[in-house]
Every structure is written in C-alpha cells, then in structure tokens.
Amino acid sequence: MIKSVYYALVPLLVLLGAIFIACLAGYFIMLGIGEQFPLRKIISKSTQFFLVLSIFPLMTYLKLKKEDIGFAGKAVFFKQLLQGFGLGFITLLPVFIVLYVLDVNVVDQSRVWTAALLAKKMALTLLLALIISWIEEPLFRGILLTGLQRKLSVTAAIIISATYYAVLHFLDASTNIPYQELTILSGFELLGEAFANLLNPEILPAFWALIMVGIFLGILRIRIKASLGLCIGCHTCWVWQIKMSKSVFNTNFSSDYLYLVSSYDGVIGPLVTGWLSLAIIGFILYRRINKPAFIKEREL
C-alpha cells in the first residue's frame, strides 16, 4: 500500500520540479524579453516544455524504448493518426449536435465566413490541435501511463494518469504581475495562486470531464498495443472540433440546459462526462463479448 502511494506521487514530484524550474526560468526570461508576455503565460509554457524534456531522461531511467510508450512503426503510426482522428470525430460530434439542438450553442451571427477564411481557420486550428496532442499524449498516455503500469494495476495507472492530466489543465493563475514589480519570487507567488485554483469548486464540472477524457484515452492506449498514434489522432480531433466550435458558435447563457457545459471552454462539462462514460462502458462490454476479436497492432 505504501509503495503504491509512493509510485502514485512520483509524477507529482516530477511536475513540481518542472514548475520550480519554470518559475525561476520565467523570471530571467522576462528580464530578457521585457513585458511582451505575462509571467504566468511564460511559466505555463515553460512548465510544459520542461515536462516534455523530462520524457527523455525518464525513458533512460526506466529503460523504455519508444515502442514501450506506445509508438508504432512509421507506416502504422500515421495510419493510427487517421484512425484516431476519425474516432475523435464520431465520439465528440454527437455532443455538438446535442448542444446545438438544445440551444446551448448558437451560431455567431456577427462573423462572416468565406470559403478561404474558413479553410484557413480550419487549417490553423488543426495545426494547433496537433501540437497540443503531440505534447500531451506522449507525456500522459506515453511515459506516465507506462511508468505507472509497471508498478501499479492497469486500472490504477489509468485513473492516476487521467487525474494528473486533468489537474494540469487547471494549474493556472490569473494575476498579471506588473513588470516593474517582478522579483525572483514572483513565479512562486503565482504558483501558490495556481494550486489554490485547484480548490475552486467551479472547476469541478470540467475537471470530471477531463478525467473521463484521460480515462478514455488511457483505455485506448492500454487495450490496443502500441496505440499512441490513435490517442494523438483522437485528441487532435477533439481539440480541433472544440476550437472550431468556439469560432462558429457562442454559448447561450439563457439556455435551460446550460448546466451541460462548463465555463472552461463551453463544451467540456457534464454532457461530455456522461457521454464518454457510456462510450467506455460500451467498449468494456464489447471487449468482454468479443475477446477473440481483440484488436492487435498488426491489424491496424
């Protein structure tokens, strides 16, 4: 039991280490570039950067190869990307349809779209979504999930990695410290605010939804061998759809069904939690009924 708690807390130590370095680095970056960007944004992006860098020494320490954390060969990997993108499309599209039918999402009439403008927007958001997924999936469904699975049960590894994934989305501060008032400790002041934000009950609807997102992707990663490409493709499509939705639709705050979404992005919320829960239950039941039909890497 004690060992299980220890292994579950090791990723927290890595996260705290990355944040600590980012808080210090953020101060010196601000001194170098001036007040072009707020310190909180620099720390946030720097933390992600240091977490991604941590993958390589952790792979060496844990004696993991890229195949161990879910990367298939190039041909299979790119095929998985497309399959995952399709899976992401069909799993999240029903949510947008329901939100539109229930008048939670309404078309933004103030924007005039041309074919060229729409194509440009779709391409840019797709590129951004791919970058986000390439950062988050190797980190959470790659090195973190694989490392935890070596020491804990599969269920515990999936839930813990999903929890860390959700936590990182809300570990943020909103205060902008004036450039003239910056000190080497400013980053740590923002860090305290960021951790306090985790205790804000208003984040709970989105927090639970993101945990379900992490569990869904974790199951996808564990149940299909070398399937990180599927996770990246699925995650990319989800982020792409959400960003496009925010460009095309506005949230109707007068809707009777507003509780189905959260203030996080107007999409993630109880509806997503319930929908992905049903998808996970359906997948588990399907696997139990069709065990011989288990998908292997060579079939992808």
Beta strands, then each sheet from edge to edge (+ up, - down):
strand 1: 105-107
strand 2: 249-251
sheet 1: 1+ 2-
end
